[in-house]
Amino acid sequence: MADCGVTDARSLPTRTPPPPFRTVEVVSREELSPRMLRLVLGGKALHGLPSAGPAASVRLVVPWAGEGFEVPTWTGNEFLLSDGRRPALRTFTPVEFDADANQLTLDIVRHGGGAISDWAEAVDVGDAAAISGPGRGEVIDPDARRYILLGDETAIPAIRQMIKAIPAPIQIDTHVETVSPDARLELPVRAGLSVTWHDADPTAPPCSRIRDVVATLDVDASTRVWAAGEAAAVQAIRKYLFTERSVPRHHTSIRGYWKVPR
């Protein structure tokens, strides 16, 4: 859960403002698996939402448990509620945007104990939320002959989009770690695609299986690596690729999607 402490925004430097929030309401909720919920959010405010490339991002803000919904205000450094607290805000991959219906689909991992996941478990049709974005997506390198896609459950929506966006005949090798086999979801089917699912070790840090598999991969000059998941794990993958394998930084795109609570 985000820090709820009061911040004096006046003492903080000014940053480039992100896209403003668009108020939405829950249109539908679907259980994709024991570990993933799908929410469709809609509203007139989504009209004109810009398109984005694969693995883009949007900010989702929801009410804190037991509170009414409030759209946070940009202070020049961060979004804050009217009483100075940080909002319940997380970043997600937009699964699909239906411009005709003004509806945005998000997939949310059911991990429990987080403000957004707890809200998604209890949400009702018509409940209010807000969306900001989208942030930048990935640009597929046409000179690549092979892509390696790595991630945990939070990366599944983005991996699905990357598979669809990478053109043939580029080969794609995908490795996904899930907490259990029933968390696996269907991925697109295409020529030149291999998908390997890895069951997480419950005694090890998140993404440990993915970290292990990276050491076994052949990464040559024509290979591009995309990875997303728990922040410390993907940072370790980044460091390994750069320092141990001498992979050029511009041949990788590595993103931390979440952090282990401390």
C-alpha positions in Angstrom: 0.0 0.0 0.0 1.2 3.5 -0.8 2.6 5.8 1.9 -0.2 7.8 3.3 2.0 10.4 5.0 1.5 14.1 4.4 4.0 15.7 2.0 4.9 19.4 1.7 4.8 19.6 -2.1 5.9 23.2 -2.1 9.5 22.2 -1.2 9.7 19.7 -4.1 11.0 20.4 -7.6 8.6 20.7 -10.5 8.4 17.8 -13.0 6.8 17.6 -16.4 3.1 17.0 -15.7 1.6 13.6 -16.8 -1.6 13.4 -18.7 -4.6 14.5 -16.7 -6.9 11.9 -15.1 -10.1 10.9 -16.9 -12.9 9.8 -14.6 -14.4 6.4 -15.4 -16.7 3.8 -13.9 -16.5 0.0 -13.8 -18.5 -1.6 -16.7 -17.7 -5.2 -16.0 -15.5 -7.5 -14.0 -14.4 -11.0 -15.1 -12.2 -13.7 -13.4 -9.7 -14.8 -16.0 -8.0 -17.2 -13.6 -7.5 -17.7 -9.8 -4.7 -15.1 -10.2 -6.1 -12.5 -12.6 -9.1 -10.2 -12.8 -10.2 -8.4 -15.9 -11.9 -5.0 -15.5 -13.6 -3.0 -18.2 -13.7 0.7 -17.4 -15.8 3.2 -19.4 -17.0 6.7 -19.6 -17.3 9.7 -21.9 -14.0 11.1 -20.5 -12.1 8.3 -22.3 -13.1 9.9 -25.7 -10.0 10.8 -27.6 -7.7 8.6 -25.4 -4.5 8.5 -27.5 -3.3 5.2 -28.9 -0.1 3.6 -27.7 2.4 1.0 -28.8 2.6 -2.5 -27.2 3.4 -2.8 -23.5 2.3 0.8 -22.9 1.1 1.9 -19.5 -1.8 3.8 -17.8 -2.1 5.0 -14.3 -5.2 3.8 -12.4 -6.3 5.6 -9.3 -9.1 4.2 -7.0 -10.5 5.1 -3.6 -8.7 4.0 -0.4 -10.7 1.3 1.4 -13.8 2.7 3.1 -13.4 6.1 1.5 -15.2 8.0 -1.3 -13.5 8.5 -4.6 -11.5 11.6 -5.3 -9.5 12.6 -8.3 -6.0 13.6 -7.1 -4.3 16.8 -8.1 -0.9 17.2 -9.7 1.3 19.3 -7.4 4.3 19.8 -9.7 6.0 16.6 -8.4 3.3 14.0 -7.7 -0.4 13.4 -7.4 -1.9 14.1 -4.0 -5.3 14.0 -2.5 -6.9 17.2 -1.1 -5.7 16.3 2.5 -2.1 15.9 1.3 -2.1 12.1 1.2 -0.9 10.0 -1.8 -3.8 8.3 -3.7 -4.2 4.6 -4.2 -2.5 4.6 -7.6 -0.7 2.0 -9.6 0.4 1.5 -13.2 -1.0 -1.2 -15.6 -0.8 -2.3 -19.2 -3.9 -1.2 -21.1 -5.1 -4.5 -22.6 -7.5 -3.0 -25.1 -9.2 0.3 -25.8 -12.5 0.3 -27.6 -12.7 3.9 -29.0 -16.3 3.4 -30.3 -17.6 2.4 -26.8 -15.1 4.5 -24.8 -14.1 1.5 -22.8 -10.6 0.5 -21.5 -9.7 -3.1 -20.4 -7.2 -3.8 -17.7 -6.0 -7.1 -16.2 -5.1 -7.0 -12.5 -3.1 -9.7 -10.7 -5.0 -11.0 -7.6 -2.2 -11.0 -5.1 -4.0 -9.6 -2.1 -2.9 -6.9 0.4 -2.5 -4.1 -2.2 -4.9 -1.2 -2.5 -5.7 -1.7 -6.1 -6.0 -5.5 -6.0 -8.2 -5.4 -2.9 -10.4 -2.8 -4.6 -10.7 -4.9 -7.7 -11.8 -7.9 -5.7 -14.7 -6.0 -4.1 -15.6 -3.6 -6.9 -19.1 -3.3 -8.2 -20.3 -2.2 -11.6 -20.7 1.6 -11.6 -18.0 2.2 -9.0 -15.7 5.2 -9.8 -12.0 5.3 -10.7 -9.8 7.4 -13.0 -7.2 6.8 -15.7 -4.2 8.8 -16.7 -2.2 8.0 -19.8 -1.1 6.2 -21.8 2.6 6.2 -21.3 5.0 5.1 -24.0 4.9 1.7 -25.5 7.7 -0.3 -27.1 9.1 0.3 -30.6 9.8 -3.1 -32.2 13.3 -3.2 -33.8 12.9 -4.4 -37.4 16.6 -5.3 -37.5 16.2 -8.0 -34.8 16.1 -11.6 -35.8 15.0 -12.8 -32.3 13.2 -11.4 -29.3 13.4 -12.8 -25.8 10.4 -11.9 -23.6 10.7 -12.4 -19.8 8.3 -11.7 -17.1 6.1 -12.7 -14.2 2.3 -12.7 -14.0 2.1 -8.9 -14.0 3.9 -8.9 -17.4 1.4 -11.3 -19.1 -0.7 -8.5 -20.7 2.4 -6.8 -22.1 3.9 -10.0 -23.3 0.7 -10.8 -25.1 0.9 -7.5 -26.9 4.6 -7.9 -27.7 3.9 -11.2 -29.3 1.2 -9.7 -31.5 3.4 -6.7 -32.4 6.6 -8.5 -33.3 6.4 -9.3 -37.0 7.3 -12.6 -38.7 9.8 -13.9 -39.4 11.4 -12.6 -36.1 11.7 -15.5 -33.7 10.2 -15.0 -30.2 11.3 -17.0 -27.1 9.0 -16.3 -24.1 9.6 -17.3 -20.5 6.9 -16.5 -17.8 7.0 -17.3 -14.1 3.7 -17.8 -12.3 3.0 -18.7 -8.7 1.1 -21.8 -9.8 0.1 -23.6 -13.0 -3.5 -22.3 -12.8 -2.2 -18.8 -13.2 -1.1 -19.5 -16.8 -3.2 -17.7 -19.4 -3.5 -18.3 -23.1 -1.0 -16.4 -25.3 -1.2 -15.7 -29.0 -0.1 -18.4 -31.4 2.2 -17.7 -34.3 5.0 -19.2 -36.2 8.4 -18.9 -34.6 7.1 -18.6 -31.1 8.2 -20.7 -28.2 6.6 -20.3 -24.7 8.0 -21.8 -21.5 6.1 -21.5 -18.2 8.0 -21.6 -15.0 6.5 -22.4 -11.6 7.8 -20.0 -8.9 9.8 -21.4 -6.0 7.7 -20.3 -3.0 10.8 -20.2 -0.8 12.7 -17.9 -3.2 12.4 -14.2 -4.1 10.0 -13.3 -6.9 11.2 -14.0 -10.5 14.0 -16.3 -9.3 13.1 -18.8 -12.0 13.3 -16.0 -14.6 16.7 -14.9 -13.3 18.0 -18.4 -13.5 16.9 -18.9 -17.1 18.6 -15.8 -18.3 22.0 -17.3 -17.6 21.1 -20.2 -20.0 20.0 -18.0 -22.9 22.0 -17.4 -26.1 22.0 -13.6 -26.6 23.8 -12.6 -29.8 24.0 -9.3 -31.7 20.7 -9.9 -33.4 18.7 -10.6 -30.2 16.6 -8.1 -28.3 15.6 -8.7 -24.7 12.4 -7.4 -23.1 11.8 -8.1 -19.4 9.3 -6.9 -16.8 8.3 -8.0 -13.3 9.4 -7.4 -9.7 11.8 -4.5 -9.6 14.8 -6.0 -7.8 14.7 -9.1 -10.0 14.6 -7.3 -13.3 17.3 -4.9 -12.0 19.5 -8.0 -11.4 18.7 -9.2 -14.9 19.7 -5.8 -16.4 23.0 -5.8 -14.5 23.8 -9.4 -15.5 23.1 -8.7 -19.2 25.1 -5.5 -19.2 28.1 -6.6 -17.1 28.4 -10.4 -17.6 27.1 -10.8 -21.1 28.0 -7.3 -22.6 24.6 -6.9 -24.2 24.2 -3.3 -25.6 21.8 -1.3 -23.5 19.8 -0.3 -26.6 19.2 -4.0 -27.3 17.2 -4.3 -24.1 14.0 -2.9 -22.5 13.7 -3.9 -18.9 11.0 -2.5 -16.6 10.2 -2.9 -12.9 6.5 -3.3 -12.5 6.2 -3.8 -8.8 8.2 -4.0 -5.5 8.2 -6.6 -2.7 6.6 -4.9 0.3 9.1 -4.0 3.0 
